[in-house]
Amino acid sequence: MRELLQRDFANLTSADSEEAGLHLFQEKLPAVLILVFQEMVKSERFYLMLYRQCETMREIPHQTLLLCKSNESDAAFSLCRSKTFDDYLINRPMHDPHRLRLAVHQALVRQSGRSDSVSVQRQLSHIGSDLRSLDTFVSKALEGGQAHQADSIKAFREFAGRLTMELDQFERHMNNAAQGGAAKAIEGSGLRKQFDELRRDRVEPEVQQVEGKLQQAQQWAQQFDQDYREHVVKVSSHDFPPAQPEVMLVDDDEMYREMLGVMLEEVGLRLVLAESGEAALAAMRHRRPDIVLLDYNMPGLGGEGTLRQMKADPELRRIPVIMISSTNTREVMMAASRAGASNFVVKPSNRPTILAKIRALLPKKAG
């Protein structure tokens, strides 16, 4: 097989073990991954291992070509239909060796267009998201700064008013004292002259100067806000794609969690994985997914208990939840509905059904 492919593809590498394949994938980041194991289930296991252990796996688009036995074609077709793999080919027996060469060529063509579009889309989405976050941050800072400046000017004016009142009161006391026979003592000590000079030459100019500086700072902030708004309008006029919706998948079945996760990421959804209800609730303290897929049958808190805690939390109760379960009895479905589930999916479910139920519950701006 290697000799067959080397006729067309000079940049071909291969591995003879799962460990070697993992290291080779991380090093080469291939555009096309061909899985050739004695049993198809081993191909599935290796591919899931790549997703768990290779950090770049989710970020680098690639095509997967599954080679299988003729008696595995039904299962291979289902895996490709669910978008776990991109294509499959029967190689045992291999009646047409050229079909493999053609399949790899087609995979490279698909990947060439997909890599560019996915990369550009992802970068634009990140830029748009960062600009929106920056705008929110600067707007809040400006609003807070202007409010603080206005409060500072108000507080300073109140202080200046109190100081003026105290100086006026002190001056009245001096006048009263002068009328009471202490005029000579006051004049002789030069107290009135010092007071007049202090008020005229020091206090009033300093008050006016500080107030002027505060007003200049406020005017600068207002002008900056106006200029910033003009630039933001120009930048935001570009049609940046919105950030992709985030789905939290909560399931203690590692195989199902990884398989469903691959499928969701293939359609552009951002994914957060949790292996228990407790882990999901802990993660939701720091992030708010757009939707949660929650397994009903889990040890510990379980799906129903997790959902009830979400609905009891004011910060989480509005997040839509789709309950997933291998049990489709009326009792289970009613229990999920009473706990607050927005919909229900029976394992294993096909790709169109799951995606349709997810999209129906996503916010309009995200869907």
C-alpha positions as CSV (number, residue, x, y, z in Angstrom):
1,M,0.0,0.0,0.0
2,R,2.9,2.4,0.8
3,E,4.4,1.7,-2.6
4,L,1.1,2.3,-4.3
5,L,0.7,5.7,-2.7
6,Q,4.3,6.8,-3.1
7,R,3.6,7.0,-6.9
8,D,1.5,10.1,-6.3
9,F,2.5,11.4,-2.9
10,A,6.1,12.1,-2.1
11,N,5.4,13.5,1.3
12,L,4.1,10.2,2.8
13,T,4.9,9.0,6.3
14,S,3.6,6.0,8.2
15,A,3.6,4.5,11.7
16,D,3.4,0.9,12.8
17,S,2.0,1.5,16.3
18,E,-0.5,3.8,18.0
19,E,2.2,5.5,20.1
20,A,4.3,6.1,16.9
21,G,1.2,7.4,15.1
22,L,0.4,9.9,17.9
23,H,3.9,11.3,17.8
24,L,4.0,11.4,14.0
25,F,0.6,13.2,13.8
26,Q,1.8,15.9,16.3
27,E,5.0,16.4,14.4
28,K,3.7,16.4,10.8
29,L,0.1,17.7,11.2
30,P,-1.0,15.9,8.1
31,A,-3.7,17.1,5.7
32,V,-5.0,13.6,5.2
33,L,-5.0,10.8,7.9
34,I,-5.4,7.2,6.6
35,L,-6.3,4.7,9.2
36,V,-5.3,1.1,8.4
37,F,-5.8,-1.3,11.3
38,Q,-6.6,-5.0,11.3
39,E,-10.0,-4.2,12.9
40,M,-12.0,-1.1,12.4
41,V,-12.7,-0.7,16.1
42,K,-9.0,-0.1,16.6
43,S,-9.1,2.7,14.1
44,E,-11.9,4.3,16.1
45,R,-10.0,3.9,19.3
46,F,-6.8,5.4,17.9
47,Y,-8.7,8.4,16.4
48,L,-10.3,9.1,19.8
49,M,-6.9,8.8,21.5
50,L,-5.6,11.5,19.1
51,Y,-8.4,13.8,20.2
52,R,-7.7,13.2,23.8
53,Q,-3.9,13.5,23.7
54,C,-3.1,15.8,20.8
55,E,-3.9,19.4,21.6
56,T,-3.6,20.6,18.0
57,M,-6.1,17.9,16.8
58,R,-9.1,20.2,17.2
59,E,-7.4,23.2,15.7
60,I,-5.9,21.8,12.6
61,P,-8.4,20.8,9.9
62,H,-7.7,17.4,8.2
63,Q,-9.4,14.7,6.3
64,T,-9.7,11.1,7.6
65,L,-9.8,8.1,5.3
66,L,-10.9,4.8,6.9
67,L,-9.8,1.6,5.4
68,C,-11.8,-1.5,6.4
69,K,-12.8,-5.0,5.5
70,S,-15.8,-5.7,3.3
71,N,-17.8,-7.1,6.2
72,E,-17.2,-3.8,8.1
73,S,-18.7,-1.5,5.4
74,D,-22.0,-1.0,7.1
75,A,-20.4,0.3,10.3
76,A,-17.9,2.3,8.2
77,F,-20.7,4.0,6.3
78,S,-22.5,4.9,9.6
79,L,-19.3,6.4,11.0
80,C,-18.7,8.5,7.9
81,R,-22.4,9.5,7.8
82,S,-22.1,10.7,11.4
83,K,-19.0,12.8,10.4
84,T,-16.7,10.8,12.6
85,F,-14.6,10.0,9.5
86,D,-14.7,11.7,6.1
87,D,-14.5,8.7,3.8
88,Y,-14.0,5.0,3.8
89,L,-12.6,2.4,1.4
90,I,-12.7,-1.4,1.4
91,N,-9.1,-2.5,1.2
92,R,-9.5,-6.2,2.2
93,P,-9.9,-7.4,-0.4
94,M,-8.8,-4.4,-2.6
95,H,-10.2,-5.1,-6.0
96,D,-9.2,-1.7,-7.5
97,P,-5.9,-0.3,-6.1
98,H,-6.3,2.9,-8.1
99,R,-9.4,3.7,-6.1
100,L,-7.2,4.3,-3.0
101,R,-5.0,6.8,-5.0
102,L,-8.2,8.6,-6.2
103,A,-9.6,8.7,-2.7
104,V,-6.5,10.4,-1.3
105,H,-6.4,12.9,-4.2
106,Q,-10.1,13.8,-3.5
107,A,-9.4,14.1,0.2
108,L,-6.5,16.5,-0.5
109,V,-8.8,18.6,-2.8
110,R,-11.5,18.8,-0.2
111,Q,-9.0,19.7,2.5
112,S,-7.3,22.4,0.4
113,G,-10.5,24.4,0.3
114,R,-11.6,23.6,3.7
115,S,-8.3,24.6,5.4
116,D,-8.4,28.0,4.0
117,S,-12.0,28.7,4.7
118,V,-12.0,27.3,8.2
119,S,-8.8,29.1,9.1
120,V,-10.0,32.5,7.8
121,Q,-13.4,32.1,9.3
122,R,-11.9,31.1,12.7
123,Q,-9.5,34.1,12.7
124,L,-12.2,36.6,11.7
125,S,-14.4,35.2,14.3
126,H,-11.7,35.6,17.0
127,I,-10.9,39.1,15.8
128,G,-14.6,40.1,15.8
129,S,-15.0,38.6,19.3
130,D,-11.9,40.4,20.6
131,L,-13.1,43.7,19.2
132,R,-16.5,43.3,20.7
133,S,-14.9,42.5,24.1
134,L,-12.5,45.5,23.8
135,D,-15.5,47.8,22.9
136,T,-17.4,46.6,26.0
137,F,-14.3,47.1,28.2
138,V,-13.5,50.6,27.0
139,S,-17.1,51.7,27.1
140,K,-17.5,50.6,30.7
141,A,-14.1,52.2,31.6
142,L,-15.1,55.5,29.9
143,E,-18.5,55.6,31.5
144,G,-17.0,54.8,34.9
145,G,-14.2,57.4,34.4
146,Q,-16.6,60.1,33.4
147,A,-18.9,59.4,36.2
148,H,-15.9,59.4,38.6
149,Q,-14.7,62.8,37.2
150,A,-18.2,64.3,37.5
151,D,-18.3,63.1,41.1
152,S,-14.9,64.5,41.8
153,I,-15.8,67.9,40.4
154,K,-19.0,67.9,42.4
155,A,-17.2,66.9,45.6
156,F,-14.5,69.5,45.0
157,R,-17.1,72.3,44.5
158,E,-18.9,71.3,47.6
159,F,-15.5,71.4,49.5
160,A,-14.7,74.8,48.0
161,G,-18.2,76.1,49.0
162,R,-17.7,74.9,52.6
163,L,-14.2,76.5,52.7
164,T,-15.7,79.8,51.4
165,M,-18.4,79.7,54.1
166,E,-15.9,79.0,56.8
167,L,-13.7,81.9,55.6
168,D,-16.7,84.2,55.5
169,Q,-17.7,83.1,59.0
170,F,-14.1,83.7,60.3
171,E,-14.2,87.2,58.7
172,R,-17.4,88.0,60.4
173,H,-15.9,87.0,63.7
174,M,-13.0,89.3,63.2
175,N,-15.3,92.2,62.3
176,N,-17.4,91.5,65.4
177,A,-14.2,91.4,67.5
178,A,-13.1,94.7,66.0
179,Q,-16.4,96.4,66.9
180,G,-16.0,95.0,70.4
181,G,-12.8,96.9,71.1
182,A,-10.2,94.5,69.8
183,A,-9.7,96.6,66.6
184,K,-6.3,97.9,67.7
185,A,-5.1,94.4,68.6
186,I,-6.2,92.9,65.3
187,E,-4.8,95.7,63.2
188,G,-1.6,95.7,65.3
189,S,-1.0,92.0,64.8
190,G,-1.5,92.2,61.0
191,L,-4.0,89.4,61.3
192,R,-6.6,91.0,58.9
193,K,-4.0,91.7,56.3
194,Q,-2.7,88.1,56.5
195,F,-6.2,86.8,56.2
196,D,-7.1,89.0,53.2
197,E,-3.9,88.0,51.4
198,L,-4.5,84.3,52.2
199,R,-7.9,84.5,50.8
200,R,-7.2,86.6,47.8
201,D,-3.7,85.3,46.8
202,R,-3.8,81.7,47.8
203,V,-7.1,80.0,48.5
204,E,-9.3,81.4,45.7
205,P,-6.6,81.0,42.9
206,E,-5.8,77.4,44.1
207,V,-9.5,76.5,44.1
208,Q,-10.0,77.9,40.6
209,Q,-6.9,76.1,39.3
210,V,-7.8,72.7,40.7
211,E,-11.4,73.0,39.4
212,G,-10.0,74.0,36.0
213,K,-7.8,71.0,35.9
214,L,-10.7,68.7,36.7
215,Q,-12.8,70.3,34.0
216,Q,-10.0,69.8,31.5
217,A,-9.7,66.1,32.3
218,Q,-13.4,65.7,31.9
219,Q,-13.4,67.5,28.5
220,W,-10.5,65.3,27.4
221,A,-12.4,62.2,28.4
222,Q,-15.5,63.3,26.5
223,Q,-13.5,64.1,23.4
224,F,-11.7,60.7,23.6
225,D,-15.1,59.0,24.0
226,Q,-16.3,60.8,20.9
227,D,-13.2,60.0,18.8
228,Y,-13.3,56.4,20.0
229,R,-16.9,56.0,19.1
230,E,-16.2,57.2,15.5
231,H,-13.4,54.7,15.1
232,V,-15.5,51.8,16.6
233,V,-18.3,52.5,14.1
234,K,-15.8,52.3,11.2
235,V,-14.3,49.0,12.5
236,S,-17.6,47.4,13.5
237,S,-19.0,48.1,10.1
238,H,-17.0,45.2,8.8
239,D,-19.0,42.0,8.7
240,F,-17.1,39.9,11.2
241,P,-18.7,36.4,11.7
242,P,-20.2,36.0,15.2
243,A,-18.5,33.8,17.8
244,Q,-19.7,30.2,17.3
245,P,-22.1,28.8,19.9
246,E,-20.7,26.9,22.8
247,V,-22.1,23.5,23.7
248,M,-21.3,21.7,27.0
249,L,-21.5,17.9,26.7
250,V,-21.9,16.1,30.0
251,D,-21.6,12.3,29.9
252,D,-19.6,9.7,31.8
253,D,-19.3,7.5,28.8
254,E,-15.9,8.5,27.4
255,M,-16.4,6.9,24.0
256,Y,-19.8,8.5,23.4
257,R,-18.6,11.9,24.7
258,E,-15.6,11.9,22.3
259,M,-17.6,10.6,19.3
260,L,-20.4,13.2,19.8
261,G,-17.8,15.9,20.5
262,V,-16.1,15.2,17.2
263,M,-19.5,15.5,15.4
264,L,-20.4,18.8,17.0
265,E,-17.0,20.4,16.3
266,E,-17.2,19.3,12.7
267,V,-20.2,21.7,12.2
268,G,-18.4,24.6,13.9
269,L,-19.7,24.4,17.4
270,R,-17.4,25.2,20.3
271,L,-17.3,22.3,22.7
272,V,-16.8,22.0,26.5
273,L,-16.6,18.4,27.9
274,A,-17.5,17.3,31.4
275,E,-17.6,13.7,32.7
276,S,-20.0,14.3,35.5
277,G,-22.7,16.6,36.7
278,E,-20.5,17.9,39.5
279,A,-17.7,18.7,37.0
280,A,-20.2,20.5,34.7
281,L,-21.6,22.7,37.5
282,A,-18.0,23.6,38.6
283,A,-17.2,24.6,35.0
284,M,-20.3,26.7,34.7
285,R,-19.1,28.9,37.6
286,H,-16.6,30.3,35.1
287,R,-18.3,30.0,31.8
288,R,-21.9,30.1,30.4
289,P,-22.5,27.6,27.5
290,D,-25.2,28.4,25.1
291,I,-26.7,24.9,25.5
292,V,-26.0,21.8,27.6
293,L,-26.3,18.2,26.5
294,L,-26.8,16.2,29.7
295,D,-26.7,12.5,30.1
296,Y,-29.5,11.2,32.3
297,N,-27.8,8.1,33.7
298,M,-24.6,9.1,35.4
299,P,-23.2,8.2,38.8
300,G,-23.1,10.7,41.6
301,L,-25.4,13.7,41.1
302,G,-26.8,12.3,37.8
303,G,-28.5,14.1,35.0
304,E,-31.7,14.9,36.8
305,G,-30.0,16.1,39.9
306,T,-27.6,18.3,37.9
307,L,-30.5,19.8,35.9
308,R,-32.4,20.6,39.1
309,Q,-29.4,22.4,40.6
310,M,-29.1,24.4,37.3
311,K,-32.7,25.4,37.4
312,A,-32.4,26.5,41.1
313,D,-29.4,28.8,40.2
314,P,-30.5,32.2,38.9
315,E,-27.3,32.4,36.8
316,L,-27.9,29.0,35.1
317,R,-31.6,28.5,35.0
318,R,-32.0,30.0,31.5
319,I,-29.5,27.8,29.8
320,P,-31.4,25.3,27.7
321,V,-30.7,21.6,28.4
322,I,-31.2,18.6,26.2
323,M,-31.3,15.4,28.2
324,I,-29.7,12.4,26.5
325,S,-30.3,8.8,27.6
326,S,-30.2,5.2,26.3
327,T,-33.5,4.7,28.1
328,N,-36.5,6.0,26.3
329,T,-39.2,5.0,28.8
330,R,-42.1,7.4,29.5
331,E,-41.0,7.6,33.1
332,V,-37.5,8.8,32.2
333,M,-38.7,11.3,29.7
334,M,-41.3,12.7,32.1
335,A,-38.7,13.0,34.9
336,A,-36.4,14.9,32.6
337,S,-39.3,17.2,31.6
338,R,-40.3,17.9,35.2
339,A,-36.7,18.7,36.1
340,G,-36.7,21.3,33.3
341,A,-35.2,19.7,30.2
342,S,-36.0,21.6,27.0
343,N,-35.8,18.4,24.9
344,F,-34.8,14.8,24.9
345,V,-32.5,12.6,22.8
346,V,-32.3,8.8,22.8
347,K,-28.9,7.2,22.5
348,P,-27.6,6.5,19.9
349,S,-29.2,9.2,17.8
350,N,-28.3,10.2,14.3
351,R,-26.5,13.4,13.5
352,P,-29.4,15.3,11.8
353,T,-31.7,14.7,14.8
354,I,-29.2,16.0,17.4
355,L,-28.2,19.0,15.3
356,A,-31.8,19.9,14.6
357,K,-32.6,19.9,18.3
358,I,-29.5,21.9,19.2
359,R,-30.2,24.5,16.6
360,A,-33.8,24.9,17.6
361,L,-32.7,25.9,21.1
362,L,-29.7,28.1,20.3
363,P,-30.2,31.9,20.5
364,K,-31.3,33.4,17.2
365,K,-28.1,35.5,17.0
366,A,-26.1,32.2,17.3
367,G,-28.2,30.0,15.1
